[in-house]
Amino acid sequence: MSGADILVIGAGLGGLAAARDLSAAGQTVTLLDKARGVSGRAATRRVTLSDGREARLDHGARYFTARHGRTHTLAEGGVRDGWNAVWTRGVPHWHAGTVSGAADGHPRYAPPQGMSALGRTLARGLNLETGVTVTSLERRAGLWRVHTREGLAAEASRLVLNLPAPQLVTVLEGVDLRGSGSEGPALEAARVEYAPCWVAGAVLQTDIPGTWPALRADHPVLEWLARELTKRPPGHPPALMLHATPAWSAANLERSPEDVLPELLTAASQIAGPLPEVEAAFAHRWRYAIPTRRAPGACHWDAALGLGWCGDWFTPDDHGPRVEAALLSGWSLARRVLHPQAE
Ligand SMILES: Cc1cc2nc3c(=O)[nH]c(=O)nc-3n(C[C@H](O)[C@H](O)[C@H](O)COP(=O)(O)OP(=O)(O)OC[C@H]3O[C@@H](n4cnc5c(N)ncnc54)[C@H](O)[C@@H]3O)c2cc1C
């Protein structure tokens, strides 16, 4: 496996953004990810119904925003090329049965084929291996050696890690960083904290009443309810995506998906009214959904070790941890790798 100059572990948006720039600069890059596909938490679940129709539900990131020039160019380029779309320019608020709040004009992008289209677009042309879980790292004779659960190993002189901070800390165990420029950043990574999020998706026989694309709910169980068909091409089955609040998700973290699903559907009916017949439904737990305590700076790169990391748990701008933060962090890391003396 891999005769790459640079190995990127994690094909979330941060890793993909970094890999694209490194590859465009002429580096030989290989990406490894444990999932079956790319895009990480910008994820889309495909549900096939008994009549063969397929529904796509964004069970991770719900949409993305583009406050920075480069993200704006990517998002608007995607709208021009057809893989991306402006989904909505505002999400109303639900409180005690009342829906309020006007559009704020700010575009929220959602690819019509699902959020994972963003990752798949960035992954185009890259050398990628999926279904490969990295378990440990080793540095030998100036080379990074990556061990995987599947028994494969890969080597490269430089290593980029795009993993949620707790998983980064786990794979770094056993690597002696004492006295290196990575010791402090590894300690910062260990201090990063996340809120979990239980989500549920439900494909319905008929749509629920309502003209809104989604609601931000002021409810003890749910904080978000979206009509997924408002993101999709005509003919998509009616479907709801439900996101539980951080408090409810934390309190119910260790329950099973089958156990939490009915409660999430009941909460949805308290917000949207009695649900039509549910054709298919699932619940999914994100243990590390949203960083609540992040690391400073845009990314970490240690040129001496040829080791760095990126992701939405850095602070590349003043806004929250989100799709755009992951992209900015990945682009920033690629710049540091290519021009270590410039920063
Ligand atoms: C429920 C939810 C709702 C959200 N809503 C929004 C939203 O509306 N708008 C928005 O902008 N953002 C939203 N986000 C946040 C957004 O999804 C993330 O900020 C962004 O996708 C993070 O990208 P990343 O590359 O930093 O990390 P990730 O996407 O987590 O990428 C890490 C990658 O590493 C891989 N990996 C992990 N461990 C290993 C291993 N040992 N070996 C190999 N590979 C491994 C994973 O499979 C994954 O692909 C939401 C997230 C969640 C979970």
The ligand as an SDF file (V2000), in Angstrom:
LIG
                    3D

 53 58  0  0  0  0  0  0  0  0999 V2000
  -25.1820   16.1800   13.6520 C   0  0  0  0  0  0  0  0  0  0  0  0
  -24.2580   17.2140   13.0530 C   0  0  0  0  0  0  0  0  0  0  0  0
  -24.7760   18.3820   12.5120 C   0  0  0  0  0  0  0  0  0  0  0  0
  -23.9260   19.3420   11.9420 C   0  0  0  0  0  0  0  0  0  0  0  0
  -24.4550   20.4450   11.3520 N   0  0  0  0  0  0  0  0  0  0  0  0
  -23.6470   21.2920   10.6750 C   0  0  0  0  0  0  0  0  0  0  0  0
  -24.2060   22.3380    9.8820 C   0  0  0  0  0  0  0  0  0  0  0  0
  -25.4150   22.4810    9.7680 O   0  0  0  0  0  0  0  0  0  0  0  0
  -23.3400   23.1770    9.2360 N   0  0  0  0  0  0  0  0  0  0  0  0
  -21.9980   23.0050    9.2920 C   0  0  0  0  0  0  0  0  0  0  0  0
  -21.2590   23.7850    8.6550 O   0  0  0  0  0  0  0  0  0  0  0  0
  -21.4460   22.0170   10.0240 N   0  0  0  0  0  0  0  0  0  0  0  0
  -22.2410   21.1490   10.6920 C   0  0  0  0  0  0  0  0  0  0  0  0
  -21.7140   20.1030   11.3900 N   0  0  0  0  0  0  0  0  0  0  0  0
  -20.2500   20.0390   11.5660 C   0  0  0  0  0  0  0  0  0  0  0  0
  -19.5340   19.5100   10.3080 C   0  0  0  0  0  0  0  0  0  0  0  0
  -20.0920   18.2830    9.9020 O   0  0  0  0  0  0  0  0  0  0  0  0
  -18.0640   19.3400   10.6850 C   0  0  0  0  0  0  0  0  0  0  0  0
  -17.5640   20.5620   11.2000 O   0  0  0  0  0  0  0  0  0  0  0  0
  -17.1660   18.9250    9.5290 C   0  0  0  0  0  0  0  0  0  0  0  0
  -17.7870   17.9850    8.6780 O   0  0  0  0  0  0  0  0  0  0  0  0
  -15.8750   18.3740   10.1540 C   0  0  0  0  0  0  0  0  0  0  0  0
  -14.9660   17.9600    9.1610 O   0  0  0  0  0  0  0  0  0  0  0  0
  -13.5550   17.4000    9.6000 P   0  0  0  0  0  0  0  0  0  0  0  0
  -12.8160   17.0720    8.3400 O   0  0  0  0  0  0  0  0  0  0  0  0
  -12.9030   18.3350   10.5480 O   0  0  0  0  0  0  0  0  0  0  0  0
  -13.8310   16.0670   10.4550 O   0  0  0  0  0  0  0  0  0  0  0  0
  -14.6150   14.7220   10.1200 P   0  0  0  0  0  0  0  0  0  0  0  0
  -15.7080   14.9640    9.1460 O   0  0  0  0  0  0  0  0  0  0  0  0
  -14.9740   14.1220   11.4280 O   0  0  0  0  0  0  0  0  0  0  0  0
  -13.5120   13.8050    9.3900 O   0  0  0  0  0  0  0  0  0  0  0  0
  -12.7010   12.8900   10.0830 C   0  0  0  0  0  0  0  0  0  0  0  0
  -12.5310   11.6460    9.2300 C   0  0  0  0  0  0  0  0  0  0  0  0
  -11.6310   10.7610    9.8840 O   0  0  0  0  0  0  0  0  0  0  0  0
  -12.0780    9.4330    9.6840 C   0  0  0  0  0  0  0  0  0  0  0  0
  -11.4770    8.6350   10.7590 N   0  0  0  0  0  0  0  0  0  0  0  0
  -11.7020    8.7190   12.0940 C   0  0  0  0  0  0  0  0  0  0  0  0
  -10.9150    7.8520   12.7680 N   0  0  0  0  0  0  0  0  0  0  0  0
  -10.1700    7.1980   11.8260 C   0  0  0  0  0  0  0  0  0  0  0  0
   -9.1730    6.1940   11.8860 C   0  0  0  0  0  0  0  0  0  0  0  0
   -8.7570    5.6810   13.0470 N   0  0  0  0  0  0  0  0  0  0  0  0
   -8.6150    5.7510   10.7200 N   0  0  0  0  0  0  0  0  0  0  0  0
   -9.0200    6.2600    9.5190 C   0  0  0  0  0  0  0  0  0  0  0  0
   -9.9650    7.2310    9.4090 N   0  0  0  0  0  0  0  0  0  0  0  0
  -10.5300    7.6850   10.5420 C   0  0  0  0  0  0  0  0  0  0  0  0
  -13.6000    9.5410    9.7480 C   0  0  0  0  0  0  0  0  0  0  0  0
  -14.2160    8.4490    9.0970 O   0  0  0  0  0  0  0  0  0  0  0  0
  -13.8390   10.8720    9.0260 C   0  0  0  0  0  0  0  0  0  0  0  0
  -14.0630   10.6870    7.6380 O   0  0  0  0  0  0  0  0  0  0  0  0
  -22.5240   19.1150   11.9440 C   0  0  0  0  0  0  0  0  0  0  0  0
  -22.0140   17.9360   12.4790 C   0  0  0  0  0  0  0  0  0  0  0  0
  -22.8670   16.9790   13.0130 C   0  0  0  0  0  0  0  0  0  0  0  0
  -22.2880   15.6910   13.5320 C   0  0  0  0  0  0  0  0  0  0  0  0
  1  2  1  0
  2  3  1  0
  2 52  2  0
  3  4  2  0
  4  5  1  0
  4 50  1  0
  5  6  2  0
  6  7  1  0
  6 13  1  0
  7  8  2  0
  7  9  1  0
  9 10  1  0
 10 11  2  0
 10 12  1  0
 12 13  2  0
 13 14  1  0
 14 15  1  0
 14 50  1  0
 15 16  1  0
 16 17  1  0
 16 18  1  0
 18 19  1  0
 18 20  1  0
 20 21  1  0
 20 22  1  0
 22 23  1  0
 23 24  1  0
 24 25  2  0
 24 26  1  0
 24 27  1  0
 27 28  1  0
 28 29  2  0
 28 30  1  0
 28 31  1  0
 31 32  1  0
 32 33  1  0
 33 34  1  0
 33 48  1  0
 34 35  1  0
 35 36  1  0
 35 46  1  0
 36 37  1  0
 36 45  1  0
 37 38  2  0
 38 39  1  0
 39 40  1  0
 39 45  2  0
 40 41  1  0
 40 42  2  0
 42 43  1  0
 43 44  2  0
 44 45  1  0
 46 47  1  0
 46 48  1  0
 48 49  1  0
 50 51  2  0
 51 52  1  0
 52 53  1  0
M  END
$$$$
